[in-house]
Amino acid sequence: MNRTEFIFATAFILFVAFAFGWFAHWLIHRFRRVAQSEMSELDKMAQELHEAEEARDEAITYQQQREAELTNQLTQTEAELRAAMEGLRDVRREAEELRGQLERG
């Protein structure tokens, strides 16, 4: 193989490599291209996801507020129960004292 043949063989190999690379790029670009309808569908899905996240955040906020209200109500009810139980104890003690006085006197 002389010098001219070597140059032509190298040029041919480089051309084939270039053509193969260009074809591969075209093929990949062809499969990766997103159609306009798909873009609008993706935009719609993104909007729906955003709305769902906002609804979730609102639900979490409502749940936290409701939980705080119920905890407060439970605390108040427990305090009222303790006060009622103390009052009942006092009344029972007083009733026992009165029975004792009646029995003695």
C-alpha positions as CSV (number, residue, x, y, z in Angstrom):
1,M,0.0,0.0,0.0
2,N,1.6,3.2,-1.1
3,R,1.1,6.7,0.3
4,T,-1.8,7.7,-1.9
5,E,-3.8,4.5,-1.2
6,F,-3.2,5.0,2.5
7,I,-4.5,8.6,2.3
8,F,-7.6,7.5,0.3
9,A,-8.3,4.6,2.7
10,T,-8.0,6.9,5.7
11,A,-10.2,9.5,4.1
12,F,-12.8,6.8,3.3
13,I,-12.7,5.4,6.9
14,L,-13.1,8.9,8.3
15,F,-16.0,9.6,5.9
16,V,-17.8,6.4,6.9
17,A,-17.2,7.2,10.6
18,F,-18.6,10.7,10.0
19,A,-21.6,9.4,8.1
20,F,-22.3,6.8,10.8
21,G,-22.1,9.4,13.5
22,W,-24.4,11.8,11.6
23,F,-26.9,9.0,11.1
24,A,-26.7,8.0,14.8
25,H,-27.3,11.6,15.8
26,W,-30.2,12.0,13.5
27,L,-31.7,8.7,14.7
28,I,-31.4,9.7,18.4
29,H,-32.7,13.1,17.7
30,R,-35.7,11.6,15.8
31,F,-36.6,9.3,18.8
32,R,-36.1,11.9,21.5
33,R,-38.1,14.7,19.9
34,V,-41.2,15.5,21.9
35,A,-44.3,16.3,19.9
36,Q,-46.3,19.5,20.6
37,S,-49.3,17.5,21.8
38,E,-47.0,15.7,24.3
39,M,-45.6,19.0,25.5
40,S,-49.1,20.4,26.1
41,E,-50.0,17.1,27.9
42,L,-46.9,17.4,30.1
43,D,-47.8,21.0,30.9
44,K,-51.3,19.9,31.9
45,M,-49.9,17.2,34.1
46,A,-47.5,19.6,35.7
47,Q,-50.4,22.0,36.4
48,E,-52.5,19.2,37.9
49,L,-49.5,18.1,40.0
50,H,-49.1,21.7,41.3
51,E,-52.8,21.9,42.2
52,A,-52.6,18.5,43.9
53,E,-49.7,19.7,46.0
54,E,-51.5,22.8,47.0
55,A,-54.6,20.8,48.0
56,R,-52.3,18.5,50.0
57,D,-50.7,21.5,51.8
58,E,-54.2,22.9,52.5
59,A,-55.3,19.5,53.9
60,I,-52.2,19.3,56.1
61,T,-52.8,22.8,57.4
62,Y,-56.5,22.0,58.1
63,Q,-55.5,18.8,59.8
64,Q,-52.9,20.5,62.0
65,Q,-55.4,23.2,63.0
66,R,-58.1,20.7,63.8
67,E,-55.7,18.6,65.8
68,A,-54.7,21.7,67.8
69,E,-58.4,22.5,68.4
70,L,-59.2,19.0,69.5
71,T,-56.1,18.8,71.8
72,N,-57.2,22.1,73.4
73,Q,-60.8,20.8,73.8
74,L,-59.5,17.6,75.3
75,T,-57.3,19.5,77.8
76,Q,-60.2,21.6,78.8
77,T,-62.5,18.6,79.2
78,E,-59.8,16.8,81.4
79,A,-59.5,19.9,83.6
80,E,-63.3,20.1,84.0
81,L,-63.3,16.4,84.8
82,R,-60.6,16.8,87.5
83,A,-62.6,19.8,89.0
84,A,-65.8,17.7,89.0
85,M,-64.0,14.8,90.6
86,E,-62.5,17.0,93.3
87,G,-66.0,18.5,93.9
88,L,-67.5,15.1,94.2
89,R,-64.8,14.0,96.6
90,D,-65.5,17.1,98.7
91,V,-69.2,16.4,98.7
92,R,-68.7,12.8,99.7
93,R,-66.4,13.8,102.5
94,E,-68.9,16.4,103.7
95,A,-71.7,13.8,103.5
96,E,-69.7,11.4,105.5
97,E,-69.0,14.1,108.1
98,L,-72.8,14.9,108.3
99,R,-73.7,11.2,108.7
100,G,-71.1,10.9,111.4
101,Q,-72.6,14.0,113.2
102,L,-76.1,12.6,112.8
103,E,-75.1,9.2,114.2
104,R,-73.4,10.8,117.2
105,G,-75.9,13.4,117.9
